[in-house]
Structures are given as structure tokens and as C-alpha cells.
Amino acid sequence: MKPLSRPLFAAVAALFALIMIGTRFHHFGDVLHLPDASMALFFLGGIYLRKHLAFVGFVVLSVLVDWYSVSYAGVSDFCITVAYSFMPLAYAVLWYAGRLLAPRYDGSLKSHLVVFGGLLVSATLSYAISNGAFYWLGGRYTEPNATQYVQRFLQWAPLFVRAAAAYVLAAQVVQALLFRFAPGARDGRAARA
């Protein structure tokens, strides 16, 4: 996939930022709450946005949303420990996996499968980094041990990876539709009316 034009880059970045803000905490209540899209957005950001500075911007945005959530929206600070400092690394795994796969993402069925497989692998690794740091370094477990960690990982990792996979699959469907029906979408140009 070719890099996006500047207007399309700005539109995609703004859309991703809105989705991150909208899904990162329960601001509309449980009835309208969608799963956190952050993992998927970092992976998709690597595919569509690619730029290192955009990665930094999304890390800063995620920290600001978390700060606001804990400080003003009543979200628990249970997960905010020294282990939180590993989140940029966990997000980097996703972003740079997407960036690595971007040149191979040409809209073909094979490229969609490769990207989806890449998401599953990178989301699992990303979750292992963030969850492992929290479990082993977060100070929330009095006697951490490998057996308990593996049990917790197997319990929670599928939920996080599944949520990321659902968002990436939705993005792939949107891209496939755009490639099919919007002139210029395949080469990264905004369609002209």
C-alpha cells in the first residue's frame, strides 16, 4: 500500500484519534461501551500512517486519555503502576508490525490474510509485554509465579486480541469496499467528486 496523501493522512489520523478517545474508557456508560480499540489503532496506524512522529502522537494521546480517565472520569488507577511505562513498547510492537506489513498490503485476499495474521501475532506479543510487565512489575500481586501468570494470560489475552482483531477486520472490510468503489483509494489519493 502506498503512503497516504496529506489530506487523507490527516483524515485517517483524526478518525483514529476519535475512535481511541471514544473507546478507551466508559464515558457513555456500559450500554454504549465498545471495547478499547487502542491495540487495533496502533497496528492500523503502522499500516496507514507509518510515520514515527504519528506513533509518538498516539502514545501521547493514549496517556492523556488515561490521565483524564483516572483524574476526572472516575476510572480506577489500579493499572497505573511502574509497569505502565512498558505501554509504549507494547504499542510499538503493534505499530511497527503494521508498518512492516504495509508495503505488502495491496488489497488482494492474500494480503488481507497476511495482515490479519500479522495482527494476531503482534497483538499477542503486545499483550504479553503489557500484561507481563503489569503482573511481574506492577506490585499488585503479592506472590507472582509462572503458573498463575500463564493462567491469567490464557484467560485475558484472547479477549484483548479478539477485540483488536474485530476492529482490524472491520477496517479491512472498509478498505476492500473503498478499493472496490472509490476511484483513487487504492493508490492513497483522495477520491475526486
Steps between C-alpha positions, in 0.01 A plus 500: 500500500636839403528779759187714541470850358525780760124566515424129527773456762347781708149355463609148599704630796204707621264203462737272691536760777122530534460123512771474766339768712156349449593144594769539764274551802132468604395859436154414363428225752503123465212481252686687225854392590708352222817302571818706510627537144850614594681180404333494160559872446871471567523209254291683239697817566812313398333395177334826400688779682845340537685812616700478821368836616142377453586203724628737768185710464276200557703389803459850645128493420459164676678632810287817500178299471611275787599802712163665438315173567670448836506867603154614392283214374513272803693217336705295747876554508561130575695451175712813542822363647866503402402236242303768311836618367506185282191608304698691233700181433178295478353756260823514298471126432160563340593819312821364351343164412238695304770715344696188400192351334381821330698454175349151461144624555371540145132417547528141378347221707849365570618837633190529722580156646866593557401823673241325715754232597752772580246667725435176691872445561585861586193547723589186695859619543385850591262363761776276639720808548236718664343226708835344591635835616185559706506153654870482580583868568170662593509407867134393500571128559666407827651171384525497119582165345521359148202267535267777611633733230440243225147437629422872504659549158291220349187642662542862387717504186229356271259778602746776414623335180143427391397864548800620297428240233136610470602863444770406247257274317250788483775727363589238240138481387485880473824503302376226268180698436697819438733323259198360321283812482716813554721610212854575616465324836737219401795733442437718809349801326177657615217431259390799292136589473 
